[in-house]
Amino acid sequence: MTKYRSNGERWNNHHYSSVEYTVTVPRNAKLDEIKLINGALDVTGVVGEVRASCINGKLTARGLGNEAKLSTINGPLDATFDRLPASQIELQSVNGPIHLTLPSDAKANLEATTVHGRIGNEFGLHTNNHFVGHDMHGQLGGGGTHIRLNNVNGPIEIRHANDGRTMSPAKSEGGDEDDI
């Protein structure tokens, strides 16, 4: 538990202060159950497994290279993978955009769904538009890492890194029919 003095600001008979932590771990560390409420969480350069969530703040994860399960409520989620794991990646948000950046030569099976919000991608995969919600299913580079993105209220954007690698061929899967 952290104890700290008030910075003197008051509202409704409460004192408000802030605390910022910087934690350094080995690159191969497994980060499990990292949780933050009312603040921004930034994870950089961890190639071990990462499980993190953020409520009322932005979650930024860069330089990832292993299995990840990231989620936000009331804040944006921005994840960048330098390489993809053999297992899975899961990104979830309620009330905030999801931005995922993958290596240009990614080999992955993608599944993305939103209730309210569009789905965009730089790989050319088709998005299905329904009366309520949107979804996208496809493969990059013949398939590989299972990537699942789910958003209730906000857009999903899948980008490729500007890494000079040849872009993976993309193949849309599932229905090509829009319900609307």
N, C-alpha and C positions, 0 to 999 in steps of 0.2 A: 504494500500500500504506500502511496506517495502522500506526504504531508507537505503543504506549502502555504506560504503567507498570501494573503489577499494583496492585489495590486492597488487597493483603495477604491476600486470601482464598485458601486452598489446599484442594485435595482431590486425593488420589491423586498427590501431588507435582506438581500443575499449578497455576499461578496463573490466577485468573479476574478479568477486568475487563470493562467495557462501554464502548461508544462509541455516541454518538447524533449523526447528521448531520441538518442541515436544509439542503436545497438549494432555492433559489428560481429558478424559470425563467419566461420569458414565458408568458402564458396560452395562446398558440397553439403552444407548443413541441411537437415530436413526441418522445415518450419511447419509446425503442426499447431493448429488452433490459435493462430494470431488473430486477435479480435480487438477492434477499436470502436468506440462510440464517441461521436461529436469531434471529429478531427480527421485530418488527412493521414493516410498510411502509404508509405513509399518503400517498396522492396526493390533493390537493385543488385544485379549480378549474382543472384543465388541460383546455382545450377542443381541443387538438391530439390526434393519435393517441397511444394509450397501449398499450404492451406491457410487462407486468410479471408477475413470478412471485415467490412466497415459499415457502420450505420451513421448516417448524417455526415458524410465526408467522402472525399475522393480516394479511391484505391488505385495506385499506380504501381505496376510491376514491370520492370525492364531487365533485359538480359537473362531471361528464364531459359531453362533447357531441360526440364524434367516435368513429371506429372504435376498438375496444378488444379486446385479447386478454389476459385476466387468468387466472392460475392459482395454486393453492395445493396444497401437500402437507402434511398434518398441521396444518391451521389453517383458520379460517373466512375466507370471502371475502365482503365486503360492498361492493356497487357501487351508486352512485346516479347516474342520468343526468338532467341538467336538460333536455336535448333529445337527440333521436336522430339519428345520422348517416344518410346515404343508403346507406352500405355495410353493415357487419356488426359484431356484438358477439359475442364468444365468451368464456364463463366456464367454467372447469374446476376441479374439486377432487378430491382423494383424501384421505379421512379428515377431513372438515370440512364444515360447512354452507355453502350458497351463499344469500345474500340479495341480490336484485336489486330496486331501486326505479326505476320508470319514470314519466315524466310521465303524468298521468291521461288525456290525449288522445293517447297514443302510437299511431302507425301502424306495426305490426310483424308479422312472421311469427315465431312462437315455436316452438322445438323444445327440449324438456327430457327428459333421461333420467337415471335412477339405477339402480344395481344394488341397493344397500341404503339405503333412505331414502325418505321420502315426498316428493311434489311437491304444493305448495299454491300457490294464487294468489288474488288479490283481484279478478280480472277475471271469474271465473265459468267459466273453461275447464275441460273435463273431463279428468281424469287416468285413464289406462288402467293397471290393476293386473294384473301378470303373476305367474306362479309365482315367477320371479326378476326383480325390478326393476319399475320404473314408467316410463311415458312420457306426454308430453303434447305435442300439436301443435295449433296454432291461430293465428288472426289477430286482431289488434287494429286497429280503425279501417279495415278493408278491406285491411290488409297494408302492408308497407313494409320497414323495416330488418330484416334477417335476424338473429335472436337465437338462439344455440345455447348451451344450458346442459347440462353433463355432470358427473355426480358418481358416484364409485364407492361411497363409504361415508359417507353423510350426506344430510340433506334439502336440497331446493331450495324456496325461497320467493320468489314474485314478487309485489311489492306495487306499489300506485300511490301517487304522491306526494300529499300534502295541499296541492295547489297551487291549488285553487279552480276548476280547469278541468273541463269536462264530460267524464265518463268515456267512453272509446272503447267502441263496441260490440265484443263479443267473439264469435268464431265458432270452435268446436272443429272440428278436422279429424282425419282418421284414424278408426280403429276406436273404437266406443263399447262394445265388448264386453270384459269383464274375463276373463282366462284362469283366474282362481281362483274 
